[in-house]
Amino acid sequence: MHSDAPTIDYRQLLEDERRQLEAELTELGFGAGGGRGLDYDPNFADSSQVTAERGEAEVLALQLQESLDEVALAITRFEAGSYGHCEECGQPVGSARLEAMPATRFCINHANRP
C-alpha cells in the first residue's frame, strides 16, 4: 500500500533546530568561539540593570545550550538507529510529537514523569 503522505525528514528537523540554537547562542555572545556573553558599556550609569541583564542572558544561554545538547544527543541516536523510540518504554514516539519536538527522548506517556 502506497501512501501519498509526505515523509518527514527528522534528521533535517534536528539539523535545522541545531543551526537555530547555535545562531541564538551566537547572538547572545555565547557562540562557538567560547564567548562570555554580550559586552556592556562599563560606564553605563545603572550597573544593577547591566548585572540583571547579564544574568538573564546567561540563564537564557544555559537553557539554549541544554537544548543544543539534547539535539546533539538526538542526532547521535538517529545515527545509531535508536531515534524515535522512548527511552523509558522503548515504544515508538508518535510522529506528531517528533515533528513538534524533534529532540524528544520520551513518548507522551513518559514525557512528564519524574
N, C-alpha and C positions, 0 to 999 in steps of 0.2 A: 504494500500500500504506500503510495507516494503522497507526501504532504506538501502543500503549497505554502505552508507557514515559513516565514523567514527563520533561518538558523542564526542564533545569537552567538557572536564571537566573544566568548567570555575572556579570552586572552587579550583581545583588543580592548575590552572594557577595563581590564586590570591595568593595561599599559596606559590608557587614557587617564585613569584615575591617578596612577603614579606620576605622570607628567604634570597633572593639575596640582597635586600636593607638593611636588618639587618646586613648581612655579610660585605657589603661595609661600613656601618657606623662604625662597629666594627674595620675594617681595618684602618679607619681614626682616630680611638681613641674616637669615639662618640657612643659607643655601649650601650647596656642595662645597664651597670654599671654606667651610667651617666658620662662617661669620658668627658674630656675637650679638646680632640684633641691629636694629636701626640706630643710627647716630643721632644724638640730640645735641642741641647747642648748649654747651656747658654754662653759657652766660644767660641762659633763659631765666627770667625772674622767678618763676614759680617752679622751684626744684621739686616740690612734692608732687606736682602734676606730672612732671617728667618721670619721676620714680614710679608713679602709679601706671603711667602709660607703658613704661618699660616692663613692668611686672606683668601687665596684661598681654603684651607682645610675647613675653617669654612663656606664659601659660598657653597661649594660642599655638606658639611654635612647638611646644611639647606635645600638645594634642595632635597637631599635624604630623609630627614625627612618629607618634604612636600609630596613627592611621597609615603612614607610609610603611612602617614596619609590618603592619597587617597585610598590606598589599604585596609587599615583597614575599611574605610567607605564603600568601595565596598563589603567587606566581610559581614559587617552589613546589607547592602541592600540585599545581597544574602540570608542571613538567614531570612530576613523579607519577602522575596518573591518579592521584587521590583527591583532586579538586572536585568540589560539588557534592561531597559526602560529609555528613555531620560527624564531627569529632567525638560526639558523645555516644550516639547510637549507630553510626555507620550508614544510616539510611540516606538516600539522595536528598539533597536540599532542593526545594522547588525552584523551577526556572524563574518564576516571578521574583522570588526572594534574591536569587543570584543576580538577576538583572538590576534590581534596586540596590543591592549591596554586594557587589562582586567579590569582596574580600571576606564575606561572612564565613565563619567556621562551623556554624551550627544551624540545624533545621529550626523551623519556627517553634517546634515543641520544646527545644532545649535552649533557645536564644536567651531567655531571661532567668534561667536557673542559676543559683549560686555555685 
